Amino acid sequence: MSNKSEIENNNGVAVTENAGTINVGLLTLEGLRPYIEEVVRCELEKYKNKALETALERDGEFVVSVFNKLNQLDTKIEKVQEALSSPSMQFDLVEAEKGYIKTGSVSLLDILGELIAERVNCKEATIGQIVLSEAIKTAPILLDKQLDILALRFFMGHVGVSGARFLSGLHQILVLFALPLCQNVSSINDLDLGHLDFTRCSIKSVMSNPLCDVLWNKYTSAFYIPFSSNLFKMEQINGKSLYEWFPEVFAFDGSDTFTFKANSYSEFLKQVNARTDITEPVKNRIISFYKEHCVEQKKAAEHLIDKYPDLKPISDMWNKGASSISLSSIGIAIGAIHLKNKTPLKIDLSDWIH
């Protein structure tokens, strides 16, 4: 070819070749159409092959995930064979496979693998089977931050972890099991909550559940204010100290220091109300004494975060909407599994989905 420009008119399109570079100058849209079609066809073919390659790779990852989860649940091969002979199980398997192939999300891979493993171990035609089947269809249309909301709401609303006798113990629990779910807090908005409602994972309530109430009711013992045994001498009712009236409610916490044995306020009330031999005025006084030696309920979250500022993302995420939703059975299934996958917490899903 000559290095000088050669111009040829072809259906209204000027094609110029200069030093090996081809330029197409648009004269009419119709004239450009054959070139566009050719480019699109080539690109589609190229990306079709690339998409197929990616799909096959993700399919392999999905199968590995399912088998790993089945092994973790100690599933017998006979159980797998029995489940796979069911048309509904086959349908759920294909749904899960398609869901992961479309997104390639690592979080989703773990969730779908476990949902399928749980589904294999679940009896047909039960509420549990229906919930798991719906969760398999729903999980692929949730973002990671929405999965985090479900998991945080499940942990704070449905799970209690022992070991929070002191504020430091509660801090450790929240760092392990709640803080990992708050990495996307800055991007959460009302659309995320609306989408969870749309996908039937949650129900938005007009009433919110303040974080201070959740923490204080579930982990009251972390907010106990120790007191000296000398205080018993000042709390005399009918000639007897509160310790003499209710020795079972107190715990010796150190050198001449006491708190309460109960891990929560509800547990404390059960101890008090179990005593049918004691009058209501005396019971009311021990309840008042209890509250006087706890951080005030409405200040519990503030007190905790003042002491441990690293927990603030939990408060932020809770206040951004996790406090105002209730989880459906689908939301519980997805949230519980996501919590289990992102933290060291061991959860038996059958405790929640029957």
Backbone hydrogen bonds, N-H to C=O, Kabsch-Sander energy under -0.5 kcal/mol:
donor,donor_aa,acceptor,acceptor_aa,energy
6,E,17,E,-0.6
8,E,15,V,-1.0
10,N,13,V,-1.6
13,V,10,N,-1.3
14,A,25,G,-1.6
15,V,8,E,-1.4
15,V,13,V,-0.7
16,T,14,A,-0.6
16,T,23,N,-2.4
17,E,6,E,-0.8
18,N,16,T,-0.5
18,N,21,T,-2.3
21,T,18,N,-1.7
23,N,16,T,-2.5
23,N,21,T,-0.5
25,G,14,A,-2.6
25,G,23,N,-0.6
26,L,24,V,-0.6
32,L,28,T,-1.3
33,R,29,L,-1.1
35,Y,32,L,-0.8
36,I,32,L,-1.9
37,E,33,R,-2.6
38,E,34,P,-1.8
39,V,35,Y,-2.3
40,V,36,I,-2.9
41,R,37,E,-2.4
42,C,38,E,-2.3
43,E,39,V,-2.6
44,L,40,V,-3.0
45,E,41,R,-2.2
46,K,42,C,-2.2
47,Y,43,E,-2.8
48,K,44,L,-2.4
49,N,45,E,-1.8
50,K,46,K,-1.7
51,A,47,Y,-3.0
52,L,48,K,-2.1
53,E,49,N,-2.1
54,T,50,K,-2.3
55,A,51,A,-2.8
56,L,52,L,-2.4
57,E,53,E,-1.8
58,R,54,T,-2.6
59,D,55,A,-2.3
60,G,56,L,-1.8
61,E,57,E,-1.8
62,F,58,R,-2.5
63,V,59,D,-2.1
64,V,60,G,-2.0
65,S,61,E,-2.2
66,V,62,F,-2.4
67,F,63,V,-2.2
68,N,64,V,-2.4
69,K,65,S,-2.4
70,L,66,V,-2.4
71,N,67,F,-2.2
72,Q,68,N,-1.9
73,L,69,K,-1.5
74,D,71,N,-1.5
75,T,70,L,-2.4
79,K,76,K,-0.6
80,V,76,K,-1.7
81,Q,77,I,-2.5
82,E,78,E,-2.2
83,A,79,K,-2.4
84,L,80,V,-2.6
85,S,81,Q,-0.8
85,S,82,E,-0.6
86,S,83,A,-1.8
90,Q,86,S,-2.1
91,F,87,P,-2.4
92,D,88,S,-2.2
93,L,89,M,-2.4
94,V,90,Q,-2.3
95,E,91,F,-2.4
96,A,92,D,-2.4
97,E,93,L,-2.4
98,K,94,V,-2.8
99,G,95,E,-2.3
100,Y,96,A,-2.1
101,I,97,E,-2.3
102,K,98,K,-2.2
103,T,99,G,-1.2
104,G,100,Y,-2.5
109,L,105,S,-2.2
110,D,106,V,-1.9
111,I,107,S,-2.0
112,L,108,L,-3.2
113,G,109,L,-2.2
114,E,110,D,-1.9
115,L,111,I,-2.7
116,I,112,L,-2.5
117,A,113,G,-1.9
118,E,114,E,-2.9
119,R,115,L,-2.3
120,V,116,I,-2.4
121,N,117,A,-1.5
122,C,119,R,-1.1
130,I,126,T,-2.1
131,V,127,I,-2.8
132,L,128,G,-2.5
133,S,129,Q,-2.4
134,E,130,I,-2.3
135,A,131,V,-2.5
136,I,132,L,-2.1
137,K,133,S,-1.4
138,T,134,E,-1.8
139,A,135,A,-2.8
141,I,138,T,-2.1
142,L,139,A,-1.6
147,L,143,L,-2.2
148,D,144,D,-2.1
149,I,145,K,-1.6
150,L,146,Q,-1.9
151,A,147,L,-2.3
152,L,148,D,-2.8
153,R,149,I,-2.6
154,F,150,L,-2.2
155,F,151,A,-2.6
156,M,152,L,-2.8
157,G,153,R,-2.0
158,H,154,F,-2.5
159,V,154,F,-0.7
159,V,155,F,-1.3
170,L,166,F,-1.7
171,H,167,L,-2.3
172,Q,168,S,-2.0
173,I,169,G,-2.0
174,L,170,L,-2.5
175,V,171,H,-2.2
176,L,172,Q,-1.9
177,F,173,I,-2.6
178,A,174,L,-2.0
179,L,174,L,-3.0
181,L,178,A,-1.7
182,C,179,L,-2.0
185,V,182,C,-1.0
187,S,184,N,-1.4
188,I,185,V,-1.3
192,D,189,N,-0.8
193,L,189,N,-1.2
194,G,190,D,-2.5
195,H,191,L,-2.3
196,L,192,D,-1.9
197,D,193,L,-1.7
198,F,194,G,-2.5
199,T,195,H,-2.4
200,R,197,D,-1.4
201,C,196,L,-2.3
202,S,196,L,-1.4
203,I,326,S,-2.6
205,S,324,S,-3.5
209,N,323,S,-1.7
214,V,210,P,-1.8
215,L,211,L,-2.7
216,W,212,C,-2.4
217,N,213,D,-2.5
218,K,214,V,-2.0
219,Y,215,L,-2.8
221,S,263,N,-1.8
222,A,219,Y,-1.6
223,F,220,T,-2.4
224,Y,221,S,-1.1
225,I,293,H,-3.3
227,F,258,F,-2.2
229,S,256,D,-1.2
231,L,228,S,-1.5
232,F,229,S,-1.3
233,K,229,S,-0.6
233,K,230,N,-0.7
234,M,230,N,-0.7
234,M,231,L,-0.7
235,E,231,L,-0.9
235,E,232,F,-0.6
236,Q,234,M,-0.9
237,I,240,K,-3.3
240,K,237,I,-1.5
242,L,235,E,-1.0
245,W,241,S,-1.9
246,F,242,L,-3.0
249,V,246,F,-1.5
250,F,247,P,-0.8
251,A,259,T,-2.0
253,D,251,A,-0.7
253,D,257,T,-2.7
254,G,257,T,-1.1
256,D,254,G,-1.0
257,T,254,G,-1.0
258,F,227,F,-2.9
259,T,251,A,-2.5
261,K,249,V,-2.3
268,F,264,S,-2.0
269,L,265,Y,-2.5
270,K,266,S,-1.8
271,Q,267,E,-1.8
272,V,268,F,-2.3
273,N,269,L,-3.1
274,A,270,K,-1.4
275,R,272,V,-1.4
276,T,274,A,-1.3
278,I,275,R,-0.9
283,K,279,T,-2.0
284,N,280,E,-3.1
285,R,281,P,-1.6
286,I,282,V,-1.9
287,I,283,K,-2.0
288,S,284,N,-2.2
289,F,285,R,-2.5
290,Y,286,I,-2.2
291,K,287,I,-2.2
292,E,288,S,-2.1
293,H,289,F,-0.9
293,H,290,Y,-1.0
294,C,291,K,-1.3
295,V,223,F,-2.2
299,K,296,E,-1.8
300,A,297,Q,-1.6
303,H,299,K,-2.7
304,L,300,A,-2.2
305,I,301,A,-2.6
306,D,302,E,-2.2
307,K,303,H,-1.4
308,Y,304,L,-2.5
311,L,308,Y,-2.0
312,K,309,P,-1.8
314,I,311,L,-1.4
315,S,311,L,-1.1
316,D,312,K,-2.6
317,M,313,P,-2.5
318,W,314,I,-2.4
319,N,315,S,-2.5
320,K,316,D,-1.3
321,G,318,W,-1.3
322,A,317,M,-1.4
323,S,318,W,-2.1
324,S,321,G,-1.4
325,I,322,A,-0.8
326,S,203,I,-2.3
328,S,201,C,-2.4
332,I,328,S,-2.4
333,A,329,S,-2.2
334,I,330,I,-2.3
335,G,331,G,-2.8
336,A,332,I,-2.8
337,I,333,A,-1.7
338,H,334,I,-2.4
339,L,335,G,-2.4
340,K,336,A,-2.3
341,N,337,I,-2.0
342,K,338,H,-1.8
343,T,339,L,-1.4
347,I,345,L,-0.5
349,L,347,I,-0.8
351,D,348,D,-2.1
352,W,349,L,-1.7
353,I,349,L,-2.6
354,H,352,W,-0.6
